[in-house]
Amino acid sequence: MRRALVLARRGWGRTAPNPLVGAVVGRDGVIVGEGYHVAYGGPHAEVMALAAAGDRARGADVYVTLEPCAHHGKTPPCSDALIAAGVRRVIYAVPDPNPVAGGGAARLRAAGIAVTGDVERAAAEELNAPFLFAHRGASRPWVTLKLAVSLEGALAPQDRSQRWLTGEPARKHVHLLRAGADAIAVGIGTVLADDPELTVRKGRRPRVKPARVVFDARARLPLTAKLVRTAKKVPTWLVVQPTADSNALATLEQKGVRVFRADALGDQLATLRGAGVQHLFVEGGAGLAGSLINAGFVDRLIIFQAPVLLGAGALSAFGEVSTGAAFTERWRLMDHRAFADDVMSVYAPADR
């Protein structure tokens, strides 16, 4: 199953809105076939692994990171393929929460195939957290908040002059993280200060370009911003208050910007979910970060800490977090690794 999880990651950025899935066919303690879901619309992991195994799949065990599907979508049901191949046993990590695709385990058992579930479930759930969150009935996207900070936890020096805190290896990894999201978001303050592109420019390109989202209550997004100038090439969305200037919004829409109007932050996130966003990757700044944390909407917090000091007056990454925020207890450390001199730490709220 751990090998299947490794294989599943190869589909990163290519399978959405489907999950990442890997599969391994084994018999007599030897792997005889393996596969993964390469891209949305293509063969599923089980089918790829069975094809690799050929006749050796008959009487074999199949390990798959998600319960085999039981419906006919863009491809036939994987449960039917497993039954036709004559496998002996199927072991899966996570039940499929999709009411349309789920039910494969029962179908396999009815055909006389032994089925075991929940093997390496925690790791498999983390791999596909946004997909599982969405299909378990969430009304908002799964939110990952990424911040690059100095040793004292600041985003920028007092004069806001320093553009990059982290080095090239860390920034390259951020592009990989972006590729796994449906949308990349920032607050209007970040746009005004940095004029970002918010695209995947390094590493493997995603199958679909993530939408760029700006939380901009009063529609202050400049027409000269890179996001606006490229809005007809890369989806660019603006989330505003209902009272935002209608003339400014009309001009932005003419430039290709899609406008979403909603009042409370929860309603804004629900609107994005309704537009198809399962995973929202937020990159700051401090105001948006504080609002999301205060409301309890951050599902994963990724901190890249650079070995620099920004000094007095530096912009605190968490200066907008309320002392009465929903999550005042310790966060759980999920991952911790170095990218040259920078350190990445991934945290989860205690209840997720």
N, C-alpha and C positions, 0 to 999 in steps of 0.2 A: 504493500500500500504506500509506503514511503517513496518507492520508485515511481509509482503512479502519480503521486503529488508533484514530484520533480518534473515529470513529463507534462503535467497539466499546465505548469507555469510557462511552457513554451508557447502557449497560445495567448500570452499577455498582450492586451491591446488589440486583439484580432477577433475575439469571439462575441463581444457584447452585441446585443443584450443577452446572449446566452452566457452560461457560466464557463469557467475554466475546468476542463475535465481531462483526466488521464486514466489509462487502463493498461493492465498487464495480464497476460495469459501465462500461467505457470502449470507445470506438471512434473511430478517427481522431484520437486525442489529446484527446478530449472526454468528460467524464463524462456518461453518459446515464441512469444509475440508481444508487442507493445505498441501503443499508439496514443494520440491525444487529439482533442478537438482543435484543428488548425485554424479554422476561421468560420465565422457565422455563415450558415448556408451550406457548409461542407459536411462531409461524413463525421459522425460522432466518434468519440474515442474508442468505444467498444468495437465498432465496425472496423476501424483502422487496426486495432490489435488482433481481431479475429482474422482479418485478411493477412496480416503478417505471420500468424501462426499456421494458417492453412489447415490441413488435415490433423495437425497436432492439437487443435483446439478440442477435438472430440474427447470427452472424458477428462478435460482439464479444469482447473480452477481459474476464475477470472476475478481480478481485483480492480475496482473502479471507484473513483473518488466521489461520485454522485450516483444515487440510485438510478439504474437504467430506465430510460423513458418508456412510456407505454402508449404514446400517441403518434399519429402520422402528421408531422409538420412539414418542414422542408426536406426531411429525410424520413424513411420508414422507422417504426419503433425499434429501439435497440434490444428490448426484451425479446422481440420476435427473432432478431438475428442471433441472439444467444441460444434461444431454444433450437433454432434450425442448425446451429453449429454443434449441438449435442454436448454442451459443456456440463460438467458434473456439479459444480458449485459456483455461486457468485457471492463475492464479498464486497460490500460497499461501505463508504465512510459516512455519508450524510443522506438522509431521506430527501427526495425531491419535493420541495414545498409547493411547486407549481401545480395547481389543481388540474390543469390541462394535461401536463406531461407525467404527473405522478402515477403511482400504482404499479410500477414495473415489478417490484418485489413480489407482490401478490400474484401477478401473472406468471412469474417464473416458478413460484411454489406450486401453482396449479398445474404446471407442466412437469412436475416431479423433480425440479432442480432445487438443491439445498441452497438456502440464502442466509447470509449472516450480515448484520448491519452494525453501524457505529464503530467501525475499526478506524483508529486515527481520526476520530470525528472532530476533535478540537482544531487540529491543524487544517483539516479540510474546510471547516466552517470559516476559519480566518481567511483562507485563500479566496473564498467566494462570499465574503461578508456582505458586500453591497447587494448582490443578487439575492441572497437568502433574506436579507432585511426587506427588500422590496416585495418578494413573493410571500412573505409572512404577514403582509398587510400594512406595512408602513405607509404613512401618508406623505412622508418627506423623503428626500434622498439620504443615503448614507453619507455622512460628512467627515471628510479627513481634513484637518487643519494642519498646514505645514508652515513653520516659521524658521527663519534663519536668524540666529541671535549671536551676540558677543558673549564674552565670559560673564559679564554682569547682567545678561538677559535683555540686552537692548537691540532694537532693530536698526537704528541709524544714529549717527552722531548729532549733536545739537544743530549743526548747520545743514544736516541732511545731505552732505557732500559725497559720502562714500556709497557707491552703487552696489558693489559685491562684498559680502562678508566672507563667504566660503570660497574654497578653491575649485578648480576645474573638476576633480573627481566627484565632489559632492553635487555640483551643479549638473553634471551629466546624469547622476542618479535621479535628480529631481525630474529631468525630462522623461526618464523611464517611468517614474511614478505618474506623471501627467498622462502618459500614453495609456494607462489603465483606468482613466476616469472618463466619464461622459461629458463633464464640463469642468472648466478651471475658473475659479472666481477670485475676485479681489474687491476691496472697497474703493470708492472714488478717490480717497486720499492717496492710495498707492498709485493710481493712474496719473493723478496730477503731479506727484513727486517723481515718478520713475518712467512714465510713458512706456509700459511693458508691451510685449507682443503676445505673451501667454499662449505660445504654440509649442509643439514638440519639434525641436530642431536638431536633436542629437539622438543617436542610437536608432533603434528600429521604429519606424513610423507606424502609428496605429491605423487600423482599417478605416476608421472614420475619424476625422479631425474633431477633437473635443471642442464643444462650444466655449466661447469666452464670455464670462458673466461678470458684469459690474454692478455692485450694489450702490446705487446712486439716488438717494431719496429725492433730491431736487433737480435732477437732470442737468448736472454740471459738466457732463462729459464733453470735452472740447472736440470740435469738428476736425481739428488738426491732429488728434491723438492717433497713434498707429492702429489702435483697435478700430477706429471709425474708418480710417483710410483703407483698411483691408477687410471691412465688414462684408463685402460682396464675394470675397474669396474664402473667408473662414467665418462660420457662424458667430455672431457677436450679439449678445443679449444684454439688455439694460433692465434692472429691477428698480422700480421707482415707487414713490408714494402716489396715491391717486390724485393728490393735489399738485403734482409736478407740472412745470410749465408746458402747456400743450403745444405751443409754437416751437419750442426747442425740441420736443419729442417728434413732432411732425418732420422737422428737418433731419433729425437723426434717422428716422425711418426711411426717408428718401435716400439716405446714404447706405441703407441695407441693414441697419440696426433693428433688431426685434425688441419690442418693448413689452415688459410685464408690469402690470400695475397691481399692487397689493399693499396693505397697510402694515400689519404686524409681521414680524420676522417669520413666525411659523406659517403664516399664510403665503408669504413670499416663497418659502421653501416648498410648500405644497404645490404652488403654481409651477415651480421648476420640475417637481416630480410628475405633474400632469403633462409636462412637455417632453417626458421621456427620460429624465435624468435619474438614473439609479445611484450614481456615485458622483458627488460634488467634491472636487479637490480645491480647497480654499488656501490661498497663499498670502493672506493678510489684507490690510494692515492691522494695526492695533485696535482700531475702533470696531471693525468687523469681527476680529478674533474675540474681543471682549463680549460683544453682543451674543455671539454663538455660544461661548462658554457660559455666560450668565443665564442663558435660556436652556442650557442642558442639551444643546444640539450637536455637540462635537462627539463623534464616535471613535475617532482615532486622532491623537495629537502627535505630530512628527516634529521634533526639534533638531535642527542642525546647529550645533554650537561651534563657532569659530574661535580660535585662540587669539582673540584680539580684545582690547579694551577701548571703549568709545568715550569714556570720560564723563565729566559732569554735564548735565543737561541732555544726555542721550535719550532717545525715545524708547521708553520701556515697552517690551512686547506685551506685557500683561497689565499695563497701567489702567486699562479700561475694564478689567475684571472686577466685579463687585465682591466685597467681602462676604456678601450673603449669596454668592453664586450657588447654583444647584449642587455642584460637586466640590465640596470643601474638604472631603477626605482625600487620602493619598490615592494617586492614580497608579494603575498597574503597569509595570515595565514589560513590554511585549518583545522588544528587539533593541539591540544596542551594538553598534559597530562603527568602525573608523573608516573615513575616506581621506587618506593622507593625514593631515593634521586636524581635520574637522571630525566631529563625532555626531552620529545620528542616533537619537533615542526615540522609540515609538512607544506611546502610552495609550492605555484604554481607561475609560471611567470604570470605577469599581463594579458597577452593575452590568457591564457589557464586555 
